[in-house]
Amino acid sequence: MQFVNTQSFAVALDTSDPLKEFRNEFILPEANGERQVYFLGNSLGLQPKSAAGYIQSILHDWATLGVESFFHAKEPWMDYHDRLVGTLSSIVGAQPNEVVVMNQLTVNLHLMLASFYRPSEKRNRIICEAKAFPSDQYALETHVRERGLDPAEVIIEVAPRANEYTLRTEDILAIIEEHRDDTALVLFGGINYYTGQLLDMQATAKAAHKAGAMVGFDLAHAAGNVPLQLHDWDVDFACWCSYKYLNAGPGAVGGVFIHERNHEKGLPRLAGWWGYDKSTRFKMQKGFVPMPGAEGWQISTPALLLYAMHRASLEIVEKAGWSSIQTKQKLLNNYCWFVLEELNASLGKKQIEFITPRSEKERGCQVSMLMLENGRKIYEGLMSRGFMVDWREPNVIRLAPVPLYNTFEEVWKFGSALRDLI
């Protein structure tokens, strides 16, 4: 499509948008009676209007049936998990038995490391990205120390080349090959939280397995954002949160993918009663017998209120259609890049360094802009004009136009405001 940087063109795109009505499924922030432009789906997605009703339904069950709600509620709590995994498995490209909804991301990452990081005297290294999200760093560090190893010696970090902001796939693959004989685990963020770079997960997984290592991904910024095919890519495991692009609320319940070929390997795991075989769980017997599939990694009684919020968001995805959401995501974000690049090119001198890759194969919704002058002042100006974006040191403004509730006109207005402020 030939884009035009005008308000009328953006409005025309919104008019023809087949998903335009789904914006009305969410509660949009307001300040001083004015609706805000919310570009922070990369940090916390908006609240579905239906979430309150699903929460109230759980509260009603609790009030009227108490613990019997697990078996005798109109929608028994015992089976509530089954309402979540169908849509989620489509979003992450998995078989339904490979997906489990539980805990939060970092807790799940620790559980996966307990199962999939099995260092030996010969193979004990972990290959990861430099400056990964802090929780990932801390999880790796503590698991390495718990096994009596030194993180400085065991953890290998892949960094961008000098004067570059993002990783090159060939560098990741080269380091995996260099350490093919001593690597136990390869673990990267599918999308880097700071730059917004989408990694080639398929190539990384293939290289890791060729080297004899396990491979996993942190999909905090990828799940619900970009197309994923975790089963076909032969990924061993992945973890994600659901409060960003999946709009399931602050502190929302997370998700895990475990490839079906790993289900019956007898991998060690940190067990709990909710992961016990469902048919005999309430016999309370000694000796852990896991449920088949990824659900066997569950530990605790599920958080039904969090399940309810997640259900609300997933039903919107199901109604809109994951493939349709992806089609709009590409068009909306290609238009965003068009507007921003035209702005940057029109200025007397370069004012913005884009540290997110331009190619749609290497990014999702997020755009990270390194502001070369007056970054903080421009950020504050955007916020005062009703554009909700975020700030990351040093001098980076992040925004993420998401397809379910952002519009093309909002993108155009953002570009116009940014031009005025610069």
Buried (B, 14 or more C-beta within 10 A) or exposed (E): EEBBBEEEBBBBBBEEBEBBEBBEBBEBBEEEEEEBBBBBBBBBBBBBEBBBEBBEBBEEBBEEBEEEBBEBBEBBBBEBBEBBBEBBBBBBBBBBBBBBBBBBBBBBBBBBBBBBBBBEEEBBBBBBBEBBBEBBBBBBBEBBEEEEBEBEEBBBBBEBEEEEBBBEEEBBBEBBEEBBEBBBBBBBBBBBBBBBBBBBBBBBBBBBBEBEBBBBBBBBBBBBBBBBEBBEBBBBBBBBBBBBBBBBBEEBBBBBBBBBEBBEEEBEBEBBEBBBBBEEBEEEEEEEEBBEBBBBBBBEEBBBBBBBBBBBBBBBBEEBEBEBBBBBBBBBBBBBBBBBBBBBEEEEEEBBBBBBBEEBEBBBBBBBBBBEEBBEEBBEBBBEBBBBBBBBEEBBBBBBBBBBBBBBBBBBBBBBBBBEBB
